[in-house]
């Protein structure tokens, strides 16, 4: 049963505690990466058979396989995928940054170019659930950014096939190449390349502990989006909230995995106990009851705060991945929420809306990193290059200042480079 904690009556270490993964996989991941770097496709085929139980003839997914997959997907689901993709494009198109140029002084031009990375890699999990939503969320911003090639990796089933809905989403998103690869070996292939898999510049997408550790180890060789921890939801609700809806929203994250955390912060004792009972009732009806039960019992909690403003302070301290603001006038409180990956406003905005259809990205900072990081966006797929141009006369006017500054840092060659052009004068 989810525990109820009274703020001020229990220690802050319990209020703000997070359950962190304890599985140490660094050595195993390092071995996998080393094998992929040394042996390329040969290692990838072996790992696919070992970990996924699939003996493949080719790592690449063919266009015929994608066509067959789409033909097998329910037409209504294809329509929903198209609608979700349109919403995601609409939202992320507003994130596009433009290059700029400043030339308001004679003989001086400075500016910045915004340039997409050449190739991005997208990891899409397999295993206990298929996530076509991740395909859309992580690839559409890359396409909007202007990335030349988006490469997707996703583990196959034992039959050597990729889940049809994953391939359907990939076609809708415009992904260029798809490979049947999962786990740390997939991240290694994207980072270093193989005979079949091209090396990318940026890797994005969620995964298990092995995938997260692989991303950590290849960072620096390639860029990554983030090291994602277990999924989180914090529902901030007042006493008018419907306990049935609050419980359902908490369970929507608890069913992700056993390490997921679901937290309610409220100023109402009555709501706290009502939600506690409602969670027990709804848990018994879930298809993923075993997973959700462990998540709720180990990582779930209800925090009762003395006021709604105190509840907001608690939420800001926790800096959750998802934050639901279940109050009558949520925009009155929006500016007070400083740290959250994504905010869901009002009583009719469940977090699941953001997972699938609304448009804002669902790849979000976890484990309190919303205090300093942001959701996946178009910005993740571009880099910025700045440039400077000075004419002879423009440099002459400032050369002494540049040299003076350089000498203050003890860098005589820097000073010389500014003055040497005018020594004959």
C-alpha positions as CSV (number, residue, x, y, z in Angstrom):
1,X,0.0,0.0,0.0
2,X,1.2,3.5,-0.8
3,X,2.5,5.3,2.3
4,X,1.2,8.6,3.6
5,X,3.7,11.1,5.0
6,X,2.9,14.3,6.9
7,X,5.2,17.1,5.9
8,X,6.8,18.5,9.1
9,X,6.2,15.3,11.1
10,X,8.7,13.1,9.2
11,X,12.2,14.0,8.2
12,X,13.0,15.6,4.9
13,X,15.2,12.7,4.0
14,X,12.1,10.6,3.8
15,X,10.0,13.2,2.1
16,X,12.6,13.8,-0.7
17,X,14.0,10.3,-0.9
18,X,14.4,8.8,-4.3
19,X,15.0,5.1,-5.1
20,X,18.0,4.9,-7.3
21,X,18.9,1.8,-9.4
22,X,21.5,-0.3,-7.7
23,X,22.3,-2.7,-10.6
24,X,26.0,-2.3,-11.5
25,X,26.5,-3.1,-15.2
26,X,29.5,-0.9,-16.1
27,X,31.9,-3.8,-16.6
28,X,29.5,-5.8,-18.7
29,X,28.7,-2.8,-20.8
30,X,32.4,-2.0,-21.3
31,X,33.0,-5.5,-22.5
32,X,30.1,-5.3,-25.0
33,X,31.3,-2.0,-26.4
34,X,34.8,-3.3,-26.7
35,X,33.6,-6.3,-28.7
36,X,31.5,-4.2,-31.0
37,X,34.4,-1.8,-31.7
38,X,36.8,-4.7,-32.4
39,X,34.5,-7.1,-34.3
40,X,31.7,-5.0,-35.8
41,X,28.8,-6.8,-37.3
42,X,30.2,-10.2,-36.1
43,X,29.7,-9.2,-32.5
44,X,26.3,-7.6,-33.2
45,X,25.0,-10.8,-34.7
46,X,26.3,-12.8,-31.8
47,X,24.8,-10.5,-29.2
48,X,21.4,-10.4,-31.0
49,X,21.3,-14.2,-30.8
50,X,22.4,-14.3,-27.2
51,X,20.3,-11.5,-25.8
52,X,17.3,-11.4,-28.1
53,X,17.1,-15.0,-29.2
54,X,17.1,-14.1,-32.8
55,X,19.3,-15.4,-35.6
56,X,19.4,-12.7,-38.3
57,X,20.4,-12.8,-41.9
58,X,20.6,-9.0,-42.0
59,X,20.7,-6.3,-39.3
60,X,18.9,-3.8,-41.6
61,X,15.1,-3.6,-41.8
62,X,14.0,-3.6,-45.5
63,X,11.4,-1.4,-47.1
64,X,9.3,-4.6,-47.7
65,X,9.4,-5.4,-44.0
66,X,8.1,-1.9,-43.3
67,X,5.4,-2.2,-45.9
68,X,4.2,-5.6,-44.5
69,X,4.2,-4.2,-41.0
70,X,2.1,-1.2,-41.9
71,X,-0.4,-3.5,-43.7
72,X,-0.8,-5.4,-40.5
73,X,-1.5,-2.4,-38.3
74,X,-5.1,-1.4,-37.5
75,X,-6.1,1.5,-39.7
76,X,-7.5,3.5,-36.8
77,X,-4.1,3.3,-35.0
78,X,-2.4,4.5,-38.1
79,X,-4.7,7.5,-38.1
80,X,-3.9,8.2,-34.5
81,X,-0.2,8.0,-35.2
82,X,-0.6,10.5,-38.0
83,X,-2.6,12.8,-35.7
84,X,0.0,12.6,-33.0
85,X,2.8,13.2,-35.5
86,X,1.1,16.3,-36.7
87,X,0.7,17.7,-33.2
88,X,4.4,16.9,-32.4
89,X,5.5,18.7,-35.6
90,X,3.3,21.7,-34.8
91,X,4.8,22.1,-31.3
92,X,8.4,21.5,-32.2
93,X,8.4,23.7,-35.3
94,X,8.1,26.6,-32.9
95,X,11.5,25.6,-31.4
96,X,13.5,26.2,-34.5
97,X,16.4,28.7,-33.9
98,X,17.6,31.0,-36.6
99,X,21.2,32.0,-37.4
100,X,21.9,35.7,-36.8
101,X,24.3,38.4,-38.0
102,X,25.4,41.7,-36.4
103,X,27.0,44.3,-38.5
104,X,26.1,47.6,-36.9
105,X,29.8,48.8,-36.7
106,X,31.9,49.8,-39.7
107,X,34.2,47.0,-40.8
108,X,32.9,44.4,-38.2
109,X,30.6,41.4,-38.9
110,X,29.9,38.9,-36.1
111,X,27.3,36.2,-36.2
112,X,26.2,32.7,-35.4
113,X,25.2,29.8,-37.6
114,X,22.8,27.1,-36.4
115,X,23.7,23.8,-38.1
116,X,22.0,20.4,-37.7
117,X,24.2,17.4,-36.9
118,X,24.8,15.2,-39.9
119,X,23.4,12.0,-38.5
120,X,21.3,11.2,-35.4
121,X,20.7,7.8,-33.8
122,X,17.4,6.9,-32.1
123,X,17.2,4.0,-29.6
124,X,13.7,2.5,-29.2
125,X,13.2,-0.1,-26.5
126,X,11.7,-3.5,-27.0
127,X,11.0,-6.0,-24.3
128,X,8.0,-5.7,-22.1
129,X,6.3,-3.0,-24.2
130,X,6.5,-1.4,-27.6
131,X,6.7,2.4,-27.7
132,X,5.8,3.9,-31.1
133,X,5.3,7.2,-29.2
134,X,9.0,7.3,-28.6
135,X,9.7,6.9,-32.3
136,X,7.6,10.0,-33.0
137,X,8.8,12.1,-30.1
138,X,12.5,11.4,-30.7
139,X,12.8,11.5,-34.5
140,X,10.4,14.3,-35.5
141,X,12.4,17.1,-33.7
142,X,15.5,15.7,-35.5
143,X,13.8,16.0,-38.9
144,X,12.6,19.5,-38.1
145,X,16.1,20.5,-37.1
146,X,17.3,19.4,-40.6
147,X,19.3,16.3,-39.6
148,X,20.4,14.6,-42.9
149,X,19.9,11.0,-41.7
150,X,18.0,9.6,-38.8
151,X,19.0,6.0,-37.9
152,X,16.8,3.9,-35.6
153,X,17.8,0.8,-33.6
154,X,15.3,-1.4,-31.9
155,X,15.6,-5.0,-30.7
156,X,13.8,-7.7,-32.7
157,X,11.7,-10.5,-31.3
158,X,12.8,-14.1,-31.4
159,X,11.3,-14.4,-34.8
160,X,13.8,-11.8,-36.1
161,X,11.0,-9.2,-36.7
162,X,10.5,-5.7,-35.3
163,X,7.1,-4.9,-33.7
164,X,4.9,-3.7,-36.6
165,X,3.7,-0.5,-34.8
166,X,7.3,0.6,-34.3
167,X,7.9,0.3,-38.0
168,X,4.7,2.1,-38.8
169,X,5.6,5.0,-36.6
170,X,9.1,5.1,-38.2
171,X,7.6,5.4,-41.6
172,X,5.3,8.2,-40.5
173,X,8.2,10.0,-38.8
174,X,10.3,9.7,-41.9
175,X,13.2,7.7,-40.3
176,X,15.8,6.9,-42.9
177,X,17.3,3.6,-41.8
178,X,16.3,1.0,-39.2
179,X,18.4,-1.8,-37.7
180,X,17.4,-4.8,-35.6
181,X,19.6,-4.1,-32.6
182,X,19.0,-3.6,-28.9
183,X,20.9,-3.2,-25.6
184,X,24.4,-1.8,-25.1
185,X,25.5,-3.3,-28.4
186,X,23.1,-1.1,-30.3
187,X,24.5,2.0,-28.6
188,X,28.0,0.9,-29.3
189,X,27.1,0.4,-33.0
190,X,25.7,3.9,-33.3
191,X,28.7,5.4,-31.5
192,X,31.5,3.6,-33.4
193,X,29.8,2.2,-36.5
194,X,30.1,-1.2,-38.0
195,X,30.1,-2.7,-41.5
196,X,26.3,-2.3,-41.5
197,X,25.5,0.4,-39.0
198,X,26.7,4.0,-39.7
199,X,28.4,6.0,-37.0
200,X,26.1,8.9,-35.7
201,X,26.8,12.2,-34.1
202,X,24.0,12.1,-31.5
203,X,22.2,9.3,-29.7
204,X,18.8,9.8,-28.1
205,X,16.1,7.6,-26.7
206,X,15.4,5.7,-23.4
207,X,16.4,2.2,-22.4
208,X,17.2,-0.1,-19.6
209,X,20.2,0.1,-17.2
210,X,22.5,-1.4,-19.9
211,X,21.4,1.1,-22.5
212,X,21.8,4.0,-20.0
213,X,25.3,2.9,-19.0
214,X,26.3,2.4,-22.6
215,X,25.2,6.0,-23.4
216,X,27.2,7.2,-20.4
217,X,30.3,5.3,-21.6
218,X,30.2,6.5,-25.3
219,X,29.4,10.1,-24.4
220,X,32.3,12.2,-25.7
221,X,32.7,10.1,-28.7
222,X,29.1,11.1,-29.6
223,X,26.6,13.4,-28.0
224,X,23.7,12.0,-26.0
225,X,20.4,13.4,-24.9
226,X,20.4,12.4,-21.2
227,X,21.0,9.5,-18.8
228,X,17.4,8.6,-18.1
229,X,16.4,7.2,-14.8
230,X,13.1,5.5,-13.8
231,X,9.9,7.2,-14.8
232,X,8.3,9.6,-12.4
233,X,5.0,11.4,-11.8
234,X,4.1,13.9,-9.2
235,X,0.5,14.9,-8.9
236,X,0.0,18.2,-7.0
237,X,-3.7,18.2,-6.1
238,X,-6.1,20.2,-3.8
239,X,-9.0,18.8,-1.8
240,X,-11.5,19.3,-4.7
241,X,-9.7,16.7,-6.8
242,X,-11.3,13.4,-7.7
243,X,-9.4,10.6,-5.9
244,X,-10.4,8.2,-8.7
245,X,-8.6,10.4,-11.3
246,X,-5.6,11.1,-9.1
247,X,-5.1,7.4,-8.4
248,X,-5.4,6.5,-12.1
249,X,-2.8,9.1,-13.0
250,X,-0.4,7.8,-10.4
251,X,-0.8,4.3,-11.6
252,X,-0.2,5.4,-15.2
253,X,3.5,5.8,-14.3
254,X,3.7,3.0,-11.8
255,X,2.9,0.5,-14.5
256,X,6.0,1.5,-16.5
257,X,8.4,-0.5,-14.4
258,X,9.1,-1.6,-10.8
259,X,11.5,1.3,-10.3
260,X,9.0,4.0,-11.4
261,X,7.8,6.4,-8.7
262,X,4.4,7.9,-8.2
263,X,4.0,10.8,-5.8
264,X,0.9,12.7,-4.7
265,X,1.5,16.0,-2.8
266,X,-1.7,17.5,-1.4
267,X,-3.0,19.9,1.2
268,X,-5.9,17.6,2.0
269,X,-5.9,14.8,4.5
270,X,-9.2,13.5,3.1
271,X,-7.9,13.3,-0.4
272,X,-4.7,11.5,0.8
273,X,-6.7,8.7,2.4
274,X,-9.2,8.5,-0.4
275,X,-6.5,8.2,-3.0
276,X,-4.7,5.5,-1.0
277,X,-7.9,3.4,-1.0
278,X,-8.6,4.1,-4.6
279,X,-5.1,3.0,-5.7
280,X,-5.7,-0.4,-4.0
281,X,-9.0,-0.8,-5.8
282,X,-7.6,0.1,-9.2
283,X,-4.4,-1.9,-8.8
284,X,-6.4,-5.1,-8.7
285,X,-7.8,-4.4,-12.2
286,X,-4.5,-3.6,-14.0
287,X,-3.0,-5.9,-16.6
288,X,0.4,-4.9,-15.3
289,X,-0.6,-5.3,-11.7
290,X,2.6,-7.0,-10.5
291,X,4.8,-4.2,-11.9
292,X,2.6,-1.4,-10.6
293,X,2.2,-3.0,-7.2
294,X,6.0,-3.2,-6.6
295,X,6.4,0.4,-7.8
296,X,3.7,1.7,-5.6
297,X,4.7,-0.2,-2.5
298,X,8.5,0.5,-2.8
299,X,8.6,4.0,-4.4
300,X,5.2,5.5,-4.1
301,X,4.2,8.1,-1.5
302,X,1.5,10.6,-0.6
303,X,2.8,13.8,1.1
304,X,0.3,15.9,3.0
305,X,1.5,19.5,3.1
306,X,0.0,22.3,5.3
307,X,-0.9,24.4,2.3
308,X,-0.9,24.4,-1.5
309,X,2.0,26.8,-1.6
310,X,4.0,24.5,0.6
311,X,3.0,21.6,-1.7
312,X,4.5,23.6,-4.6
313,X,7.7,24.1,-2.7
314,X,7.9,20.3,-2.2
315,X,7.3,19.7,-5.9
316,X,10.0,22.2,-6.9
317,X,12.5,20.4,-4.5
318,X,11.6,17.0,-6.1
319,X,11.9,18.4,-9.6
320,X,9.8,15.6,-11.1
321,X,9.8,14.3,-14.7
322,X,6.0,14.8,-15.0
323,X,4.0,17.2,-12.8
324,X,0.3,17.3,-12.8
325,X,-1.2,20.5,-11.4
326,X,-4.7,19.5,-10.4
327,X,-6.4,22.7,-9.3
328,X,-9.2,24.9,-10.6
329,X,-7.0,27.7,-11.9
330,X,-3.7,26.1,-12.8
331,X,-2.3,29.1,-14.7
332,X,-2.4,31.1,-11.4
333,X,0.3,28.7,-10.2
334,X,2.3,28.1,-13.3
335,X,5.0,30.7,-12.6
336,X,5.5,29.2,-9.2
337,X,6.6,25.8,-10.7
338,X,10.3,26.2,-11.3
339,X,11.5,22.6,-11.7
340,X,9.6,20.0,-13.7
341,X,10.2,18.2,-16.9
342,X,6.7,18.7,-18.2
343,X,3.7,20.3,-16.5
344,X,0.1,19.1,-17.1
345,X,-2.4,21.8,-16.2
346,X,-5.8,21.4,-14.6
347,X,-8.1,18.5,-13.8
348,X,-8.6,17.3,-17.4
349,X,-5.0,16.9,-18.5
350,X,-3.7,13.5,-17.5
351,X,0.0,12.8,-18.1
352,X,-0.9,10.2,-20.7
353,X,-2.1,12.9,-22.9
354,X,1.5,14.2,-23.1
355,X,2.8,10.7,-23.7
356,X,1.0,10.3,-26.9
357,X,-1.0,13.1,-28.5
358,X,-0.7,16.6,-27.2
359,X,2.6,17.5,-29.0
360,X,5.2,18.6,-26.3
361,X,8.0,16.0,-26.0
362,X,7.7,13.1,-23.6
363,X,11.5,12.5,-23.4
364,X,12.1,14.3,-20.2
365,X,14.7,14.8,-17.5
366,X,14.4,12.4,-14.6
367,X,15.8,11.9,-11.1
368,X,15.6,15.6,-10.2
369,X,17.7,16.7,-13.2
370,X,14.8,18.9,-14.2
371,X,16.5,21.4,-11.9
372,X,19.0,22.0,-14.7
373,X,18.0,20.2,-17.9
374,X,15.2,20.3,-20.4
375,X,12.9,18.0,-22.4
376,X,14.2,16.7,-25.8
377,X,13.8,19.4,-28.4
378,X,14.9,20.6,-31.8
379,X,17.9,22.2,-29.9
380,X,19.2,18.7,-29.2
381,X,19.9,18.1,-32.9
382,X,21.7,21.3,-33.8
383,X,25.0,22.9,-32.9
384,X,26.1,26.5,-33.2
385,X,29.1,27.9,-34.9
386,X,30.1,31.5,-34.5
387,X,32.1,33.7,-36.8
388,X,33.9,37.0,-36.7
389,X,35.1,39.3,-39.5
390,X,37.1,42.6,-39.0
391,X,38.5,44.8,-41.8
392,X,42.0,46.2,-41.5
393,X,40.8,49.5,-40.2
394,X,38.5,47.8,-37.6
395,X,41.3,45.7,-36.2
396,X,43.7,48.7,-36.1
397,X,41.3,50.5,-33.8
398,X,41.3,47.7,-31.2
399,X,44.6,46.0,-31.6
400,X,46.2,47.8,-28.7
401,X,43.3,46.9,-26.4
402,X,43.5,43.2,-27.5
403,X,47.3,43.2,-26.8
404,X,46.9,44.9,-23.5
405,X,44.3,42.4,-22.4
406,X,46.5,39.5,-23.6
407,X,49.5,40.8,-21.6
408,X,47.4,40.9,-18.4
409,X,46.9,37.2,-18.9
410,X,50.6,36.7,-19.5
411,X,50.1,35.6,-23.1
412,X,52.6,37.5,-25.2
413,X,52.0,35.5,-28.4
414,X,48.4,36.5,-28.2
415,X,49.4,40.2,-27.9
416,X,51.9,39.8,-30.8
417,X,49.3,38.3,-33.1
418,X,47.1,41.5,-32.7
419,X,50.0,44.0,-33.2
420,X,52.2,42.3,-35.8
421,X,49.9,43.3,-38.7
422,X,50.7,47.0,-38.0
423,X,54.4,46.9,-37.0
424,X,55.6,48.8,-40.0
425,X,53.3,51.6,-39.1
